[in-house]
Structures are given as C-alpha cells and as structure tokens.
Amino acid sequence: MNKVERLMQSMTLEEKLGQLNLVTAGRMITGPTVGGDATEDIRAGRVGGVFNLWGREAVANAQRLAVEETRLGVPLLFGLDILHGHRTIFPIPIAEAGIFDPLIWERTARAAALEAACEGINMTFAPMLDIARDPRWGRIAEGPGEDPFLGAKFAEAKIRGFQGGDLSQRTSIAAVAKHFCAYGAAPAGRDYAAVDISDRSLHETYLPPFVAAVAAGCAAIMTAFNSVNGAPMTSNRALVRDFLRGKLGFDGVIISDYTAIAELIEHGVAGDLVEAAALALKAGVDMDMVSGAYLRCLPEALSRGFVDLGDIDAAVDRVLRLKQRLGLFDDPYRFASETEQDKQASRELALETARRAITLLVNRGVLPLANELRHVAVIGPLANARADMLGPWSAVGAAQNCVTILEGLVAALPRADIRFHEGVSIAGDDAEGIAPACAVAREAEVVILCLGESASMSGEAACRATPGLPGRQRELAEAVLATGAAVVAVIASGRPLTAPWLVERARATVAMWFLGDMAGRAIADVLTGRINPSGRLAVTWPHDVGQVPIFYASRSTGRPPDADDPFTSRYLDLPTAPLFSFGHGLSYSRVELTNLRVDRNEFHAGENIEVTADATNAGKMATEETIFLFIRDRVAIVARPIMELKAWAKAMLAPGETKTVAFALSSDSFSFPGEDFAPVIEPGEFDILVGLNAERANLLSVRVLFRDSAGDA
Ligand code: GLC
C-alpha cells in the first residue's frame, strides 16, 4: 500500500475535506508567519493548500504547522498567480505570445518557476489559456490572444517551462491551466458574464488550448467563473466531468476559481451552499478556492445523499497524488536553492523577451531614430510610469526593478538633450499640462509620445466599454501633433487600444504592451535601431470598438464583405477590415515572400505535405521574420473559417539574404471537429496560404487535394 492509500485509509472525513480546502494567505496569514484563525485551521488539518504566501521563512512556518502539528502531517500546496514572472517580470502574455517562439515562452516560465520555487511556491495558477477576441475584456492581457492554434502551442511551452521534466524536482512547480472554459467569450467583453456559444465554437476555438494543456501533462486545471450555455463552469458536468475527465482522460486536480463554488447560488443553480458544494464536487471540481463550502457543507451534502463518500475520496486522492508527484511527502520543504537561480540571467532574458515582444505597427520613415538626434522630447503619462510597466498580475514583481521609457531613452541617447513632460495623467481629468508639454514638443526634433493605460486598467475586473486612450490623452496627443513635431507614438497597454486618428497622424506607432522589468531598455533599443523590431500581433487590432468581436478566422458567409456591393457583410460607417490584422508587425527591413510550392498536389491521411517558400530580406538590417501558414477548407459539411493558422516558421535573414522556409504539414493539420466534434478530414480541395500576417490579399496561395482512402476527392 503506498503513502496515498495509507493516508486515505487513515483520514477522518474532516481531514479529507481539509485537503480540498484552498485558502488565501491574504485573509489568513498576517505578517511573516501564519496568524489568526488560520493557525488552528492548519493544525486541525482543515487546509490542503495556501496561496498568496511566499518566502522561505513564511512558507516554512506554515508548512511546519501542517507537517509537524497535525495528526497525519500532510504537507500543504503553496500557490501563486505567476503568469509572466515571479520576481523578475517579463512581458504580459498577450505581448509574449506575439513573439511566436515556444522556446522563449518556455524559458520565461522556467525562470519564473525557479524564482518561485526558491520561495516555497509549488503551484502557479498559470498559464491562462482563454482565447480572447474582444479588447473590452480586460483579461485579454493575460492570455495568448485570439487564435486556438497559437494558444495550444503557448500552453505546451508554458507547461514545459513551469513543470520541467519532472514535477518532483524542487525547481518544478505545478501548472494550473486556466480558466476552463470560454471565459474569453464573455458577451460585450464584460468580465464574469454568462457565455452563450455554440458547441462548434467551443470545440473549434475555446477548448483546443486546454486539450493541448492536458496532452502536455499539466498538473491541474482551474474552472472559470462564467457559465457556458446556462451551466456554470464550476458545476458543469458535461464539460468538466464528461469532456475534461471523461473524453480527455484528465486525472489531475481541478480547482475552482476564487469563491466560485459559493457563487453557484448567485448563478441561480444552487439553493444554498450545501447544494453548491455538491454540484461542484459531482462535476469533478476537487479543490474549493476560498469559499469554504467543501469544508463546511460536504458533511451535510453527504448525509443528505447529494454526494457519496466515493466522490470525496476521488477528489482527495487526486490532491494527495499531486502532492506526491511534487515530492512533498519526501521533502515538504522542497525549496529550490538560491544558488540554482541566476538573477542576472533572468534580467537578460527579460530584456530579450521585451525587445522581441515590441510590435512596430506603422513607420513612416522616422524610425529608427537617427544617431545625430540632439533634441528629443519624451512626453506623456506612460513615459516615466514605473509601476505600470509591470502590467497586471505581476506576482512579486516590484516597481523599483522597472526601467521606464524615459530612463531607457536617456541611457540610449547620451548625446541628446532629452526633455520630459507628462502632459496629462493616465486617466485623470487634468489638462493643465498640455500647453507646457507642447512647448517642450516645439523645441524637439522628434517627440516620443508615450500613451496608454495603467497596469490596473487591464487584467481581472478591468473591462473597458470604450477601449481608447483614457483620460485627456487624446487632447494631449492632438495638441502635440498640431505643433507639427515629428511624433513617434508609443502605446503601453494590456489590450489593443482603438485610436485610428493617432495611428493616422503619428509618423510611427509602436505597441509596447506592458513589458515588465526591462521595458524602458527594450523600447529604447528598438526606437534607436539597436534592435530590429520583430513582434507580431497575437490579436486583431480594431479600428473601433464597433467592429468587436473581430478576428481573422471568421467563419465564411454567403455574402463576404465587398466594398463594391452593398448587399454584403459590411458596415455603412466603418471599414470591415481591422486597423491591423492578426500577425501584423513591421521591422526596419522588408521581407518578400516568393515561389510558394508544395511537394505534392494530392495527399492522403497520414501523409505530410512539404510546403516551401523563399523569403528575401530586401532591407538593410538583419531581421527575424515570422512566416505564417494558414489553410482554407474550401468545401466541408459545415462552413469553415476563411483561414485557420496551422503553422509558423522563423526566418533569420541578413540584409539581402534569401532563405527557403519549409513547413512539414501533416495531414492532421487539415482536420476539423466533425459533426460529433471528433477530428475529421474531408476529401476535397484546400488552399494553403503563406504570408507575413493574416491579411488575405497579401498571402501566397497554392491549392492541394485530399483524397480519402477510397481515393475519393
Ligand atoms: C482570481 C482569478 C484567477 C486567479 C485566482 C487566484 O479571481 O480569476 O485567475 O488564479 O483568483 O488569485
């Protein structure tokens, strides 16, 4: 009999329920040690895990209570929301996804895991895998953007990075993929709102990153706050028990979101906390984050026959097995050694990641900044905003570690006279600084206009119905533009901001998102040309919120948009196309794609198609180019998206260099969820589309034919 089986046999009901109770240190632990009623709860074996507590001493103190002062000595889990760094803060996920490089995604997660494991953390509530196509939703900042294929690759890389090859290693932490599922489909971009979408959308768009996370071995999954088609995810048997556990075979721990079990009452599916606890447990949720419903109400649910002891034992068994996989029974104090982390290497990685996440949206010849520049104005509320560079969910990151845009530019342009003026606050109603800011602009050869959001304007519970520039920033920008200065607009935000008027009039526009500790150095390196920008948009950038939801992989319609035909899917008052498409991003070079070809025009299941194209750097700077491969299924049993991302490749090109870029496309890439949502490939024609972004008109295209085993096309 192994340790877990022995514990299961020994535990009282209350001790079992304690293992399902996940509490936050924010409410229970005061100061450097456990305090208040928490001490008694832990000593009584009523706590299975704590989150929002870190630091070797504080964690050791809490762990000691569990290991040495409880009857059975079951160690605690220690969780934290480590999404883009623990102490060293990397770019927010929506920015990092735009690097389109699974290796760097893995590296930043590994670096974060190491820093966290040194401080006693053994579980992170990440990666966040919610596909999002609405910039009004503040949590778009936390995830991999709009595309399920990109989301799946992001999931795999992050789970590898956090969990390492072996969870029992003290430098590994359990990844909790979240929020299962379709949280990003919130109507009108309003957080926590009830989601109503088709099963087809679920299987084509919102589930694939979680399917990938399960296949990648993620240790745990967190259910989402929202309901899907009337069934709250916290008690959604069809999606949690039947699909996640049943169909995908996920046998890891499922954790509710914060008080979400209690919220089943507000959802209107539970009459009281006893019913709520029973519904969640029966759906397959193992740990109750903060609501206390499992600890307090499952005994009554058991006595009233709402749940069986087997349901409870199954949940406890999974929690104990996670602790066993983490090696906590062998070494409850399995802290990574400080000597195992290289803080300098982490900061260099933060700089590399930040540099590559920056997305050059428009450049009308003003970038890179000329070395001869002697008078530069740095204006705007984000220019010297230190803490905001961390972005939302910055774990234990600290503002004092961040380099501001102004500091980065001063260091990068030592011979220039750099004048700074904030102009206006980020979101306030102040305008008195606009005139003096314009006076500074008039004295300069170029103005770096730093605009955008505060870190708290995206992330959880940070939705904006009008995702433009907040406060009086537009007035500032228009006044600075009116001086006639050459303006480079730098936008720091957690979402695409709708400001077409700015993009139209500035000489260049750069999306820097929230880049973390090394923000200022990275943006200065890109603006001065020390680094050739290579970031690409992981999410479509709309002209206006009126276009939202807007994304490249829209399903075909019988009347696709046609500016020359009024009876097509278009607006009278806005363009149908976005301001910038998925995958958009410029560099200081110019790459041309030619000669798209395939090694076969017909293929069968199990066969690969070799797709190649030639990429030429027609610019004067070496460049990192991302080349996308989409497919279009021309005829199928259901209308397919007009394009679907199926691969991307990187081409590192010296000036004038031409390289052949190759994709080995498996036949699986042509499958889609069939009528029962199992993957099918239908005989028939497919277009393979290759290009530098999702703008259909710019893609090279070749047609191939899939024949099924009977040879039918
Ligand atoms: C929050 C978030 C979730 C996070 C959890 C713990 O409400 O929804 O993403 O992991 O609580 O902080």
Residues whose N, C-alpha, C, O or C-beta is under 5 A from the ligand:
A	BS01	GLC	D81 F125 D257 Y258
